[in-house]
Amino acid sequence: MGATGMGGPPIVTYLAGRGGSPEQQKANILFAVGALEVATIAIMIFGSYFTQKALVLTGWLILPFCIGLWIGEWWFRSMLSNVYHRLVMITLMITGIVVAFL
């Protein structure tokens, strides 16, 4: 996560550029980002950063997050596997532009 607090995009950029099938790229990205999130949650627990407000917000966001996961998986299986690499790169570019102006 480093000084920027933005660990996902650099990892995704690296893994998406390694080549392989869209399925392999997706699996590698999901594993790496999932491990990063588990580590972040552990750091937050040990640092006592979880408040009641944070837990309530988490509860509210779990359902939309799960729905988004389901929709993304459906899109990937049905139509996006052939454009996965391009979509990942476009998403990273948009994320970089937005973050640069925040």
C-alpha positions as CSV (number, residue, x, y, z in Angstrom):
1,M,0.0,0.0,0.0
2,G,2.9,2.3,0.6
3,A,2.7,6.0,1.0
4,T,-0.2,6.5,-1.3
5,G,-2.6,3.9,0.3
6,M,-3.3,2.6,-3.2
7,G,-2.0,-0.9,-3.4
8,G,-4.4,-2.4,-5.9
9,P,-3.7,-0.5,-9.1
10,P,0.1,-1.2,-9.2
11,I,-0.5,-4.9,-8.5
12,V,-3.2,-5.1,-11.2
13,T,-1.1,-3.3,-13.7
14,Y,1.8,-5.7,-13.2
15,L,-0.3,-8.9,-13.2
16,A,-2.4,-7.8,-16.3
17,G,0.8,-7.1,-18.2
18,R,2.3,-10.5,-17.5
19,G,0.3,-12.2,-20.2
20,G,-1.6,-15.5,-20.0
21,S,-5.3,-16.2,-20.6
22,P,-7.9,-13.9,-19.3
23,E,-8.9,-16.5,-16.8
24,Q,-5.3,-16.8,-15.5
25,Q,-5.0,-13.0,-15.3
26,K,-8.3,-12.7,-13.5
27,A,-7.3,-15.5,-11.0
28,N,-4.0,-13.9,-10.3
29,I,-5.5,-10.4,-9.8
30,L,-8.2,-11.7,-7.5
31,F,-5.7,-13.6,-5.4
32,A,-3.3,-10.8,-5.1
33,V,-5.9,-8.1,-4.3
34,G,-7.7,-10.5,-1.9
35,A,-4.5,-11.1,0.0
36,L,-3.9,-7.3,0.1
37,E,-7.3,-6.7,1.5
38,V,-6.9,-9.4,4.1
39,A,-3.6,-7.8,5.2
40,T,-5.3,-4.4,5.3
41,I,-8.1,-5.6,7.5
42,A,-5.7,-7.3,9.8
43,I,-3.7,-4.1,10.2
44,M,-6.9,-2.2,10.9
45,I,-8.0,-4.7,13.5
46,F,-4.6,-4.7,15.3
47,G,-4.4,-0.9,15.1
48,S,-8.0,-0.5,16.6
49,Y,-9.2,1.4,13.6
50,F,-12.6,-0.4,13.5
51,T,-15.3,1.8,15.1
52,Q,-19.0,1.1,15.4
53,K,-19.6,3.5,12.5
54,A,-17.1,1.6,10.3
55,L,-18.8,-1.7,11.1
56,V,-22.3,-0.3,10.3
57,L,-21.0,1.1,7.0
58,T,-19.5,-2.2,6.2
59,G,-22.8,-3.9,6.9
60,W,-24.6,-1.6,4.5
61,L,-22.0,-2.1,1.8
62,I,-21.7,-5.8,1.8
63,L,-24.8,-6.5,-0.2
64,P,-24.0,-4.0,-3.0
65,F,-20.5,-5.4,-3.1
66,C,-21.7,-9.0,-3.4
67,I,-24.2,-8.0,-6.2
68,G,-21.3,-6.2,-8.0
69,L,-19.2,-9.4,-7.7
70,W,-22.0,-11.5,-9.1
71,I,-22.6,-9.1,-12.0
72,G,-18.9,-8.9,-12.8
73,E,-18.6,-12.7,-12.8
74,W,-21.6,-13.0,-15.1
75,W,-20.2,-10.4,-17.5
76,F,-16.8,-12.1,-17.5
77,R,-18.2,-15.5,-18.3
78,S,-20.7,-14.4,-20.9
79,M,-19.1,-11.6,-22.9
80,L,-16.0,-9.9,-21.4
81,S,-13.4,-12.6,-21.3
82,N,-12.2,-11.6,-24.8
83,V,-11.8,-7.9,-23.9
84,Y,-10.7,-8.4,-20.3
85,H,-7.2,-7.1,-20.7
86,R,-8.4,-4.0,-22.5
87,L,-11.1,-3.3,-19.9
88,V,-8.6,-3.7,-17.0
89,M,-6.2,-1.2,-18.6
90,I,-9.0,1.3,-19.3
91,T,-10.3,1.0,-15.7
92,L,-6.7,1.6,-14.3
93,M,-6.3,4.7,-16.5
94,I,-9.6,6.1,-15.3
95,T,-8.6,5.4,-11.7
96,G,-5.3,7.1,-12.1
97,I,-6.9,10.2,-13.7
98,V,-9.5,10.4,-11.0
99,V,-7.0,10.0,-8.2
100,A,-4.6,12.6,-9.7
101,F,-7.4,15.2,-9.4
102,L,-8.5,14.4,-5.9
